[in-house]
Amino acid sequence: MYENAWGKAKGYLLSLRDVRNTGQLVFLAMIVLISWSGVKAIQANYELQKQVSEVSKQNELKRLENSNMELQNEYYKSSQYLEVTARQNFGLAKPGETVLLVPKEVAMANTVDVGDEPKDEVTEKKQPFWQENFEAWIDFLFHRNANRS
């Protein structure tokens, strides 16, 4: 058994003496190396493209922030802003208007909490997400028009 394996290995080594076989091995090695360098170049380009995309997104965000700041500065220079600020901070009014100052306690005592509204809807038993999803798929597949929430 060992003699048979040794004989195959010896035959393989002897076949390497042939120039054609050696040339094929060298050619295959060159193809593998060229492919490997090509894959590395593609990977490097992909990483660089991701960086370029991220920087362009950040650049666009900064441009939008600058545009927003310019609009905000224009608003601060407008007469509307000056009027609102004078009304809020100094209690000023236009001629003919009457200013009513209501204490905070009085104003808050006369407000209605939105969360205290009674619910007329019948609350259904909440199902787990997976069960709702499964039933939605069943309804879709069997063309049911169930109104599920």
Phi, psi and omega per residue, in radians:
M1 nan -0.775 3.115
Y2 -1.195 -0.558 3.139
E3 -1.163 -0.650 3.130
N4 -1.157 -0.764 3.113
A5 -1.140 -0.713 3.136
W6 -1.148 -0.640 3.137
G7 -1.142 -0.692 3.105
K8 -1.161 -0.747 3.136
A9 -1.133 -0.732 3.134
K10 -1.103 -0.702 3.112
G11 -1.120 -0.657 3.123
Y12 -1.164 -0.776 3.141
L13 -1.127 -0.641 3.112
L14 -1.198 -0.549 3.135
S15 -1.221 -0.351 3.099
L16 -1.242 -0.305 3.085
R17 -1.197 -0.424 3.136
D18 -1.249 2.317 -3.072
V19 -1.139 -0.596 -3.127
R20 -1.129 -0.783 3.140
N21 -1.163 -0.733 3.121
T22 -1.121 -0.704 3.111
G23 -1.097 -0.700 3.107
Q24 -1.127 -0.719 3.117
L25 -1.124 -0.731 3.113
V26 -1.139 -0.713 3.113
F27 -1.084 -0.786 3.107
L28 -1.099 -0.695 3.117
A29 -1.111 -0.696 3.122
M30 -1.161 -0.700 3.125
I31 -1.093 -0.749 3.137
V32 -1.107 -0.764 -3.135
L33 -1.140 -0.736 3.133
I34 -1.148 -0.736 3.110
S35 -1.094 -0.741 -3.132
W36 -1.081 -0.766 3.132
S37 -1.172 -0.592 3.083
G38 -1.136 -0.721 3.103
V39 -1.116 -0.728 3.102
K40 -1.083 -0.707 3.128
A41 -1.153 -0.716 3.118
I42 -1.110 -0.736 3.129
Q43 -1.108 -0.748 3.118
A44 -1.097 -0.735 3.118
N45 -1.117 -0.675 3.117
Y46 -1.101 -0.788 3.127
E47 -1.099 -0.734 3.121
L48 -1.141 -0.676 3.122
Q49 -1.123 -0.667 3.074
K50 -1.096 -0.730 3.131
Q51 -1.131 -0.737 3.131
V52 -1.095 -0.739 3.135
S53 -1.096 -0.758 -3.133
E54 -1.120 -0.755 3.141
V55 -1.154 -0.663 3.132
S56 -1.188 -0.613 3.063
K57 -1.125 -0.756 3.116
Q58 -1.119 -0.683 3.127
N59 -1.102 -0.770 3.119
E60 -1.113 -0.712 3.110
L61 -1.080 -0.779 3.120
K62 -1.123 -0.659 3.113
R63 -1.115 -0.728 3.106
L64 -1.166 -0.664 3.095
E65 -1.115 -0.724 3.106
N66 -1.112 -0.734 3.117
S67 -1.094 -0.718 3.105
N68 -1.098 -0.717 3.125
M69 -1.139 -0.672 3.111
E70 -1.108 -0.756 3.107
L71 -1.126 -0.682 3.121
Q72 -1.136 -0.715 3.098
N73 -1.114 -0.678 3.086
E74 -1.112 -0.675 3.106
Y75 -1.118 -0.731 -3.133
Y76 -1.119 -0.452 3.128
K77 -1.482 -0.210 -3.041
S78 -1.340 2.804 3.124
S79 -1.270 -0.466 3.096
Q80 -1.079 -0.774 -3.137
Y81 -1.126 -0.724 3.130
L82 -1.092 -0.686 3.137
E83 -1.163 -0.796 -3.136
V84 -1.114 -0.734 3.140
T85 -1.129 -0.722 3.115
A86 -1.120 -0.691 3.123
R87 -1.160 -0.769 -3.063
Q88 -1.272 -0.838 -2.989
N89 -1.513 -0.579 -3.025
F90 -1.979 -0.075 3.134
G91 1.203 0.439 -3.130
L92 -1.420 2.799 3.130
A93 -2.539 2.853 3.069
K94 -1.291 2.789 3.105
P95 -1.053 2.301 3.133
G96 1.680 -0.238 3.123
E97 -1.568 2.621 3.086
T98 -1.928 2.283 -3.123
V99 -1.669 2.188 3.068
L100 -1.926 2.116 3.114
L101 -1.778 2.018 -3.120
V102 -1.872 2.218 3.097
P103 -1.078 2.626 -3.084
K104 -1.068 -0.684 -3.116
E105 -1.075 -0.718 -3.140
V106 -1.187 -0.737 -3.130
A107 -1.136 -0.733 -3.119
M108 -1.249 -0.493 3.134
A109 -1.228 -0.417 -3.096
N110 -1.779 0.299 3.106
T111 -1.681 2.821 3.127
V112 -2.005 2.297 3.077
D113 -1.333 2.275 -3.124
V114 -1.232 -0.559 -3.097
G115 -1.244 -0.230 -3.098
D116 -1.562 0.071 -3.123
E117 -1.205 2.381 3.105
P118 -1.249 2.565 3.136
K119 -1.722 2.199 3.114
D120 -1.540 -0.296 -3.093
E121 -1.278 2.542 3.059
V122 -1.436 2.159 -3.118
T123 -1.424 2.170 3.126
E124 -1.506 2.754 3.100
K125 -1.187 2.229 -3.098
K126 -1.294 2.229 3.121
Q127 -1.711 2.737 3.053
P128 -1.101 2.719 -3.090
F129 -1.007 -0.775 -3.072
W130 -1.108 -0.600 -3.131
Q131 -1.262 -0.715 3.074
E132 -1.081 -0.734 3.139
N133 -1.120 -0.770 3.132
F134 -1.074 -0.794 -3.136
E135 -1.171 -0.594 3.086
A136 -1.133 -0.701 3.102
W137 -1.152 -0.732 3.115
I138 -1.068 -0.781 3.106
D139 -1.051 -0.721 3.138
F140 -1.145 -0.814 -3.073
L141 -1.179 -0.592 -3.134
F142 -1.702 0.234 3.077
H143 0.984 0.720 3.074
R144 -1.568 2.544 3.087
N145 -1.903 1.114 3.141
A146 -1.430 2.381 3.092
N147 -1.632 1.594 3.121
R148 -1.803 2.588 3.130
S149 -1.821 nan nan
